Amino acid sequence: MKIQFQYNNQQYTANLNAPIDISQPLIEGPVQTKCFNAPDYKTEPVIVGDFVGSTQMGGVLNFLNVSINPHGNGTHTECVGHIAKEKYTINKALKTFHFIAKLISVKPINLDNGDFLITKAQIAEKIQENNLETIVIRTLPNENKKQQRNYSGTNPTYFDHAAIEFLVQKGVKHLLTDLPSVDREEDGGKLLSHRAFWQYPENPRIECTITELIYVSNETTDGTYLLNLQISSFEIDVSPSKPVLYKMTRI
């Protein structure tokens, strides 16, 4: 199936039968993507009397409970409710699901203290246009083991809050990254990049989202894509999510 649409007064097509899934699958077991000491993602069958919700255990069907911490297990999309005292939910924040997204790749710099940081200068080098609604940031090196990594206690790469402020100035409403967080793992609760993105508490950008722990394969080149950002209708600040890219062809 192909669709035709207009962007910046130009006509484009996209093949919906050729999706580029940039979410990470949730896989049970000792090797799974997680962060911030979250418990493992796991499932277990419902067992009530003679009923067993597992075909592997002799039941007639699978009927599983799922245990997940959306912020800590796999790809997820969050709203300002993540840091706000007020209750903002991802289900109410994200009301449209298709965007034009720019994919860029950035190699973090290594600071004297051992931290790895994405800076404003690095982002500015990649982005010249204004009114860029959605940005997808892939960090380098882009190793396959990103899909099976426990980031807890590793002080992973994060964003300088000035870089996030620059994105906001460029009009970015939706930020997607393969990092577990836009902020340092331990920063004393400052959350400077989260606050810069959502402009909380001064002027909360309640319609804006951050998606973390994506994975964009090396076969997907930097450029502009159609993005479908899918969530579950959770009335909390975050949901597991499935962002999917589609190549755009100008006609």
C-alpha positions in Angstrom: 0.0 0.0 0.0 1.3 3.4 -1.0 0.1 6.8 0.3 0.6 10.3 -1.1 1.0 13.4 1.1 2.2 16.9 1.0 5.0 18.3 3.1 6.5 21.8 2.7 4.5 22.4 -0.4 6.0 19.3 -2.0 4.3 16.0 -2.9 5.7 12.7 -1.5 4.8 9.0 -1.5 5.5 6.4 1.2 5.2 2.6 1.0 3.3 1.4 4.1 4.3 -2.1 3.2 8.0 -1.3 3.9 8.1 -0.3 7.5 11.3 0.4 9.4 10.6 -0.7 13.0 12.9 1.3 15.4 11.4 -0.1 18.6 13.2 -2.8 20.7 11.3 -6.0 21.4 10.5 -6.9 24.9 12.1 -10.3 25.5 12.0 -12.3 28.8 15.2 -13.7 30.2 18.6 -12.7 31.6 19.6 -10.7 28.5 17.2 -7.9 28.0 17.3 -4.1 27.5 16.6 -2.3 30.7 17.9 0.6 32.8 17.7 2.4 36.2 17.6 -0.9 38.1 14.1 -1.6 36.9 12.9 -5.2 37.5 13.0 -7.5 34.5 10.2 -7.6 32.0 8.4 -10.9 32.6 5.1 -12.8 32.0 3.3 -15.4 33.9 0.2 -17.4 33.3 -3.0 -16.9 35.2 -3.8 -20.0 37.2 -7.2 -20.3 38.8 -8.4 -23.7 40.0 -8.1 -26.1 37.1 -7.5 -23.3 34.6 -3.9 -22.7 33.5 -3.3 -19.8 31.1 -0.4 -21.4 29.3 -0.5 -23.9 26.4 3.1 -25.0 27.3 1.8 -26.0 30.8 -1.1 -27.9 29.3 -3.7 -25.2 29.1 -6.0 -24.7 26.1 -4.9 -21.1 25.5 -2.4 -18.5 26.6 -3.7 -16.0 29.2 -0.7 -14.1 30.7 -0.1 -11.4 33.2 2.7 -9.0 32.1 5.1 -7.2 34.5 6.8 -4.2 33.0 8.2 -0.8 34.1 7.7 1.3 31.0 10.5 3.7 31.8 13.0 0.9 32.5 12.1 -1.9 30.1 12.5 -1.3 26.3 11.3 1.4 24.0 8.9 3.8 25.6 7.3 7.3 25.1 6.8 9.7 27.9 5.2 13.1 28.4 5.7 16.0 30.8 3.9 14.0 33.5 7.2 12.1 34.0 8.5 15.1 36.0 5.4 17.1 36.8 3.7 17.3 40.1 0.4 17.6 38.2 -1.0 14.5 36.5 -0.4 14.6 32.8 -0.8 11.3 30.9 0.7 10.1 27.7 -2.7 9.0 26.4 -3.9 12.6 26.6 -0.6 14.2 25.5 -0.1 12.3 22.2 -3.2 12.9 20.1 -1.7 12.6 16.5 0.5 9.7 15.5 2.1 10.6 12.1 5.0 13.0 11.8 7.8 14.0 9.5 10.9 13.1 11.3 14.6 13.8 10.6 17.1 11.0 11.5 20.6 12.1 12.4 23.6 10.2 13.8 25.9 11.7 16.5 29.1 10.5 18.1 29.1 11.7 21.7 32.2 13.5 23.0 34.2 12.1 25.9 34.5 14.5 28.8 37.5 14.6 31.2 35.4 13.0 34.0 34.6 10.0 31.8 31.1 11.0 30.8 29.9 10.8 27.2 27.8 13.8 26.2 25.8 15.0 23.1 26.4 18.8 22.8 24.5 21.7 21.2 27.3 22.1 18.7 27.0 18.5 17.5 23.2 18.9 17.1 23.5 22.3 15.4 25.9 20.9 12.8 23.2 18.4 11.7 20.2 20.7 11.8 19.8 23.9 9.8 16.0 23.9 9.2 13.5 25.5 11.5 10.0 24.2 12.4 11.4 20.6 12.7 8.6 18.8 14.5 10.3 15.5 15.1 13.9 14.4 15.5 15.3 10.9 15.8 18.9 10.7 17.2 21.1 7.7 16.7 24.3 7.6 18.8 27.5 6.2 17.4 29.0 3.6 17.5 25.8 1.9 16.7 26.3 -1.6 18.0 23.8 -4.5 17.9 24.3 -5.1 21.6 22.3 -1.9 22.3 19.4 -4.3 21.9 20.5 -6.5 24.8 22.0 -4.0 27.2 21.5 -3.4 30.9 22.3 0.2 31.3 21.9 0.3 35.1 24.9 1.7 36.9 26.8 2.3 33.7 26.4 6.1 33.4 25.4 6.0 29.8 25.6 8.9 27.3 23.3 11.8 27.9 22.4 15.2 26.4 23.8 18.6 27.4 20.6 20.6 28.3 21.8 23.3 25.9 21.4 20.8 23.1 17.8 20.1 24.2 17.1 23.9 24.4 18.4 24.2 20.8 16.0 21.5 19.7 13.1 23.3 21.4 14.1 26.5 19.6 14.0 24.6 16.3 10.4 23.6 17.0 11.0 20.0 18.0 7.9 18.6 19.7 8.9 14.9 19.6 12.4 13.6 20.4 13.4 10.0 19.8 16.7 8.6 21.1 18.4 5.3 21.5 19.6 6.3 25.0 17.9 5.3 28.2 17.5 8.9 29.2 18.2 12.4 28.0 19.7 13.2 31.4 22.7 11.8 33.3 21.9 8.6 35.2 22.7 10.3 38.5 22.4 14.0 38.4 21.1 14.8 41.9 17.5 15.2 40.6 18.2 18.2 38.4 16.8 16.6 35.3 18.0 19.6 33.3 17.4 18.1 29.8 13.9 16.9 30.7 13.0 20.3 32.1 14.5 22.1 29.1 12.5 20.0 26.7 9.1 20.3 28.5 9.8 23.8 29.8 8.6 22.7 33.2 7.4 24.2 35.4 7.4 27.6 33.7 5.5 26.8 30.5 4.7 23.1 30.3 4.7 21.7 26.7 2.0 19.1 27.4 1.7 17.9 23.8 5.4 17.1 23.5 7.0 13.7 24.0 10.4 12.0 24.5 10.9 8.4 23.2 13.8 6.5 24.6 15.6 3.2 24.0 14.8 3.0 20.3 17.2 1.1 18.0 17.9 2.3 14.4 19.9 -0.2 12.4 22.9 0.9 10.4 21.1 0.0 7.2 18.8 3.0 7.8 20.5 6.1 6.5 20.3 9.6 7.9 17.5 11.6 6.3 13.9 12.5 6.4 11.2 9.9 7.0 7.5 9.6 7.7 7.1 8.4 11.3 4.2 6.5 12.9 4.5 6.7 16.7 2.3 4.1 18.3 1.5 3.9 22.0 -0.9 2.0 24.3 -3.7 4.1 25.9 -2.1 4.3 29.3 -3.5 7.0 31.6 0.0 7.5 33.2 3.0 9.5 32.1 4.5 6.8 29.9 3.7 3.9 27.6 5.6 1.2 25.9 5.8 2.3 22.3 6.4 1.2 18.7 7.9 4.0 16.5 8.0 3.0 12.8 9.7 4.9 10.0 8.8 4.9 6.3 11.0 6.2 3.5 9.7 9.2 1.7 9.9 9.7 -2.1 9.4 13.1 -3.7 7.2 13.1 -6.7 
